[in-house]
C-alpha cells in the first residue's frame, strides 16, 4: 500500500472502519477526527503484503495532542480504505511508537 493512496481516500471520503476498529477506537477514546488527523500526517511503518485478510499496512500518525496512534489499513475490492484496527502503541508490545517490544520482534 501507499500512504498517498490512503490520504487520497481519506480526503475523498472513500474509507470506512471495520466493526472491530470501531469498537477498539471507542474503548480507547480515539475519535474519527483523531484517526483522520493521524492518517493525514502519517507514514507507513510496516507493510503486510501477505496478510491472510488481504494486503494491509501499519500507519503511524499523531492526533491533535501529538499522541501517537497506530492504524492498520487495507484496501477492499472497490478501492476503499478499510481501517482494520486502531490503538496507541504501548508497552510491552511497543518500546516506543516505532519499535516493537522484544517478544513481538521475534514473532
Secondary structure as the mmCIF struct_conf table of DSSP 4:
data_model
#
loop_
_struct_conf.conf_type_id
_struct_conf.id
_struct_conf.beg_label_comp_id
_struct_conf.beg_label_asym_id
_struct_conf.beg_label_seq_id
_struct_conf.end_label_comp_id
_struct_conf.end_label_asym_id
_struct_conf.end_label_seq_id
HELX_RH_AL_P HELX_RH_AL_P1 UNK A 3 UNK A 11
TURN_TY1_P TURN_TY1_P1 UNK A 12 UNK A 13
STRN STRN1 UNK A 15 UNK A 17
HELX_RH_AL_P HELX_RH_AL_P2 UNK A 19 UNK A 27
TURN_TY1_P TURN_TY1_P2 UNK A 28 UNK A 29
HELX_RH_AL_P HELX_RH_AL_P3 UNK A 32 UNK A 40
TURN_TY1_P TURN_TY1_P3 UNK A 41 UNK A 41
STRN STRN2 UNK A 43 UNK A 48
TURN_TY1_P TURN_TY1_P4 UNK A 49 UNK A 50
TURN_TY1_P TURN_TY1_P5 UNK A 52 UNK A 53
BEND BEND1 UNK A 54 UNK A 55
STRN STRN3 UNK A 56 UNK A 62
TURN_TY1_P TURN_TY1_P6 UNK A 64 UNK A 65
STRN STRN4 UNK A 68 UNK A 75
TURN_TY1_P TURN_TY1_P7 UNK A 77 UNK A 78
BEND BEND2 UNK A 79 UNK A 79
STRN STRN5 UNK A 81 UNK A 87
TURN_TY1_P TURN_TY1_P8 UNK A 91 UNK A 93
STRN STRN6 UNK A 94 UNK A 96
TURN_TY1_P TURN_TY1_P9 UNK A 97 UNK A 98
STRN STRN7 UNK A 99 UNK A 100
HELX_RH_AL_P HELX_RH_AL_P4 UNK A 102 UNK A 106
#
